[in-house]
Amino acid sequence: MDVSGGPPRRTCKAEVYTTQFLFTGEIEPLGKLLDDLNSADRGYIFMHPVSIASLVPDCVLGAFSRDEVIVDKRDIIAIYLVDETDRAEIGLLKKEERVIAYTAALILRATFHLGGEMRVRDMFDAMTTTFIPISQVSLFPLRPSKTPIPSHRELLLLNKSQVIFYHPE
């Protein structure tokens, strides 16, 4: 079956932060980005063309590029959408809470967006999706990084399964 025909699929320019690498390129989701990221049927994301840089300070691997890579969603900490139009399409819930979340590689101080009656202590249990949008994010690496990590992002898609613990600000 030839799947190369048909209309071109949408791509989103993105920075994908994993526990060890930063991937910079285009994500090609099937349908809406958040639906694709949160699909239990798809364990990996497809990116092309991609620049890959290590975040591990003593890594002997230098930065390199590939035409395409497939990244395990379980290892993704967060995704930053480079284009403002892509970020604008991400729906945010109205209730805002400032929270600090800790992962194995990053501390994220951010505004989390909750449903009306949701409490901060229950938010990850109540949210049925894995990737959640957080806004006004300050990023703090837990150790020196081989590749610079920006200190602020307007919006990130956080993989809640990478969060070890969190608390209200």
Wavefront OBJ file of the C-alpha trace (Angstrom):
o trace
v 0.000 0.000 0.000
v 1.403 3.361 -1.013
v 1.036 5.883 1.803
v 3.101 8.588 0.127
v 0.066 10.017 -1.715
v -2.509 12.339 -0.259
v -2.175 15.781 1.223
v 0.998 16.688 3.102
v 0.789 16.289 6.847
v 1.163 19.243 9.155
v 4.463 19.714 10.961
v 5.305 21.656 14.107
v 8.766 23.103 14.751
v 9.760 21.966 18.207
v 12.442 21.504 20.807
v 12.061 18.123 22.502
v 13.796 17.770 25.865
v 14.500 14.225 27.028
v 16.436 13.029 30.042
v 19.667 12.982 27.984
v 19.148 14.869 24.702
v 17.705 17.964 23.090
v 16.105 17.290 19.694
v 15.398 20.345 17.537
v 13.365 19.811 14.393
v 9.835 19.248 13.174
v 7.272 16.929 14.744
v 4.852 15.369 12.306
v 1.766 14.417 14.320
v -1.104 12.300 13.092
v -3.996 14.731 13.579
v -3.911 17.237 16.433
v -0.573 17.401 18.223
v -1.822 16.855 21.781
v -4.107 14.017 20.667
v -1.169 12.332 18.958
v 1.159 12.837 21.937
v -1.451 11.462 24.324
v -2.446 8.494 22.154
v -1.829 5.179 23.917
v -1.503 3.604 20.473
v 1.610 5.589 19.587
v 4.688 5.194 21.789
v 7.044 7.274 19.668
v 7.093 10.616 17.875
v 8.537 11.153 14.409
v 10.779 14.182 13.835
v 12.557 15.486 10.765
v 15.074 17.067 9.948
v 16.620 17.019 13.397
v 19.592 18.449 15.263
v 20.547 16.362 18.268
v 22.595 17.656 21.195
v 23.522 15.952 24.426
v 22.380 17.471 27.693
v 24.830 15.308 29.693
v 27.917 17.386 30.519
v 30.525 14.626 30.236
v 29.050 13.004 27.114
v 31.665 12.351 24.432
v 29.033 12.591 21.705
v 29.086 15.917 19.880
v 26.041 17.578 18.358
v 24.884 16.034 15.073
v 21.973 16.054 12.629
v 19.816 13.408 10.997
v 17.149 13.543 8.304
v 14.723 11.845 10.684
v 14.571 10.292 14.133
v 11.942 8.478 16.140
v 11.853 9.443 19.833
v 10.378 7.364 22.663
v 7.602 9.455 24.260
v 8.291 7.895 27.670
v 11.716 9.591 27.762
v 10.434 13.053 26.837
v 10.356 15.553 29.686
v 8.879 18.484 27.778
v 8.227 19.854 24.320
v 8.513 23.493 23.323
v 6.626 24.566 20.207
v 8.772 27.127 18.417
v 6.025 28.834 16.391
v 3.623 31.084 18.237
v 0.751 29.917 15.998
v 1.302 26.308 17.130
v 1.403 27.402 20.789
v -1.789 29.441 20.316
v -3.667 26.289 19.258
v -3.016 24.623 22.603
v -6.084 25.006 24.805
v -5.463 25.985 28.409
v -7.882 25.357 31.255
v -8.965 28.530 33.080
v -7.947 27.799 36.683
v -4.274 28.661 37.186
v -1.961 27.474 39.942
v 1.747 28.196 40.321
v 3.559 24.906 40.875
v 7.151 23.706 41.058
v 7.705 20.289 39.447
v 10.868 18.228 39.759
v 12.105 15.772 37.111
v 15.362 13.811 36.983
v 16.966 16.527 34.847
v 14.994 19.757 35.324
v 13.063 21.750 37.880
v 10.110 23.559 36.293
v 8.458 26.541 37.981
v 5.272 27.148 36.033
v 1.614 27.964 35.826
v -0.411 24.758 35.679
v -3.893 24.920 34.195
v -6.569 22.965 36.058
v -10.231 22.147 35.732
v -12.634 24.193 37.864
v -12.800 22.024 40.990
v -9.414 20.314 40.627
v -6.972 20.638 43.511
v -3.204 20.855 42.978
v -2.646 17.744 45.084
v -4.960 15.727 42.839
v -4.139 17.246 39.465
v -1.954 14.477 38.019
v -4.371 11.783 39.169
v -7.316 13.720 37.746
v -5.691 14.547 34.392
v -6.226 11.652 32.011
v -3.574 12.756 29.526
v 0.181 12.273 29.783
v 1.284 15.518 28.094
v -0.136 18.635 29.689
v 0.392 22.274 28.721
v 2.037 24.501 31.309
v 2.750 28.202 30.842
v 5.165 30.900 32.019
v 7.795 28.256 32.707
v 11.152 28.894 34.357
v 13.592 26.026 33.750
v 16.394 25.083 36.125
v 18.758 22.242 35.143
v 19.697 20.009 38.089
v 23.265 19.670 36.808
v 25.413 21.555 34.332
v 24.312 20.866 30.782
v 26.518 20.363 27.733
v 23.888 22.210 25.697
v 22.458 25.470 27.068
v 18.886 25.198 28.286
v 16.784 28.378 28.043
v 15.737 29.789 31.392
v 12.187 30.665 30.280
v 9.533 29.368 27.896
v 6.003 30.764 27.425
v 4.478 27.303 27.044
v 5.719 23.739 27.374
v 3.998 20.414 26.921
v 5.065 18.555 30.067
v 5.172 14.778 30.283
v 3.628 14.317 33.730
v 5.082 10.801 34.007
v 8.560 12.398 34.168
v 7.603 14.398 37.281
v 9.071 12.833 40.420
v 7.339 15.243 42.815
v 5.697 18.652 42.784
v 4.276 21.235 45.171
v 2.478 24.576 45.099
v 4.820 27.538 44.828
l 1 2 3 4 5 6 7 8 9 10 11 12 13 14 15 16 17 18 19 20 21 22 23 24 25 26 27 28 29 30 31 32 33 34 35 36 37 38 39 40 41 42 43 44 45 46 47 48 49 50 51 52 53 54 55 56 57 58 59 60 61 62 63 64 65 66 67 68 69 70 71 72 73 74 75 76 77 78 79 80 81 82 83 84 85 86 87 88 89 90 91 92 93 94 95 96 97 98 99 100 101 102 103 104 105 106 107 108 109 110 111 112 113 114 115 116 117 118 119 120 121 122 123 124 125 126 127 128 129 130 131 132 133 134 135 136 137 138 139 140 141 142 143 144 145 146 147 148 149 150 151 152 153 154 155 156 157 158 159 160 161 162 163 164 165 166 167 168 169
